């Protein structure tokens, strides 16, 4: 049966164990048993030191000192429980006396302080970690007691100010560290507002350290109130010099990059996955018809290009971003919504982040419109030069052939005249010489007209109302038209103008209308139809007749040759169309012919309005 004393000890609210002078357990409370999970072990008579895996020398000595009657302070021991977890206990050891005041053992009381120790360890760890982070981030703190007018700086705050660790600051000297002017005024006003209006502050300012070094800091503070009364200030202090210098360098690099891309003779832009602009340079802004970058950011090509050009650009973008392959030096004709057309040499490169995912593209477009125009002009010049060279060769051949024919004719007639004895025959020969001379003069006149057309650069093109010239030609050919029962159907509007050399335009009309009458069909009266259309840079005069037509397969390449005739017409000399073609080409125009034998011919004359 359990004694009353033993029963009371078992019920003690504190974990308690009684050991004798041999360190053997005599009494133990239930709470102590539960603390150490000894419910399945009979602890009575067990050596207390053998119940634990390890016992510190300090605690062992404390027990022995208690047996000698020495008092001791509490101690802390670490113990692994049955699950292998660390647990900490605080031990209080007092001598155990009998009724005769003899020490018969030690009373040990225990308290589980595991939570407290873990919390303290966690706090110490956090404090150490915070201190480390503050040192890395160069953040100090400070505190001002308004009651005692004392200012306390932390170690880091003193380091930032480059003062000794024994330096004692005050409010006035602390403010004077800030750069004179704006920075010092801002800090002074912030402290005033905090103490008088209860406002906090956080400002980026410059200060001069004790060693004369200029640094950037984030100075922050807030007022402290006790029972509604202002009692002081607390705050933090961070050195951000490196960060500011990095920001300044970043801004400088950004400005340099911006200046570079804005002054490149290229359109530069960056697009996101939806082909919306997220960066554009000055050239791209100007081409798009906007004034500022902000007007273009977030927009895509459909906002300022015509639909066909925008679709083409989007298809290019999607192809580049899907294939991850650059598009290089592709020639694109881009048309804006206002109709302005430009030719670009375009390159597009996919933008790929570190993970390998595409985030958009960067594009470079070089406006080569002027180059294309110069290229076209050069090509035209080469064509004109080639044509002129061919004309020169043909002209030389014609001159050589014609003049040789006339010379041979003269030579032969003169020889006949010298050898002829009869006066009557001599008169016939002289008559033939006169006719030969007239033919030579006519030939020389035709050749002179051709030379004049191809060498006269002083004649200027003018804007001419088409019907004015048609009326003049109609009047001059009135008799010819009437005698041949010819009719001119004029479909040209009174408001139609073309750009041409006035004398050439009249000559062209005269030649084509005259030819239409000259080569009329025997079975019908001639009808000449005039009409005018516009096509890009050309005004196109169409002259259609219902005459006998021309076999273009047979004679097409010789149609405008000098002295080329294709019908048995006694009046045909083969010079009119040649001169007309030269006049058209001298005005940078061209002529296209369509004809069907027996039905008629259409001459489409292109007058160049641009050149």
Buried (B, 14 or more C-beta within 10 A) or exposed (E): EEEEEBEEBBEBEEBBBBBBEEBBBBBBBBBBBEBBEBEEEEBEEBEBEEBBEEBEEEBEEBBEBBBEEEEBEEBBBEBEEEEEEEBBBBBBBEBBEEEEEEBBBBBBBBBBBBEEBEEEEEEEEEEEEEEEEBEEEBBBBBBBBBEEEBBEBBEBBBBBBBBEEEEEBEBEBBBEBBBEEEBBEBBEEBBEBBBEEEEEBEBBBBBBBEEEEEBBBBBBBBBBEEEEEBBBBBBBBBBBBEBBEEEEEEEEEEEEEBEEBBEBEBBBBBBBBEBBBBBBBBBBBEBBBBEEBEBBEEBBBBBBBBEEBBEBBBEBBEEBBEEEEEBEEEEBEBBBBEEEEBBBBBBBBBBBEEEEEBBBBBBBBBBBBEEBEEEEEEEEEEEEEEEEEEBEEEBEEBBEEBBEBBEEBBEEBEEBBEEBEEEEEBEEBEEBBEEBEEBBEEBBEBBEBBEEBBEEEEBEBEEBBBBEBBEBBBEBBEEEBEEBEBEBEBEBEEEBBBBBBBEBBBBBBBBBBBBBBBBBBEEEEBBBBBBBEEEEEBBBBBBBBBBBBBEBEEBEEEBBBBBBBBEEEEEBBBBBBBBBBBBBBBBBBBBEBEBEEEEBBBBBBBBBBEE
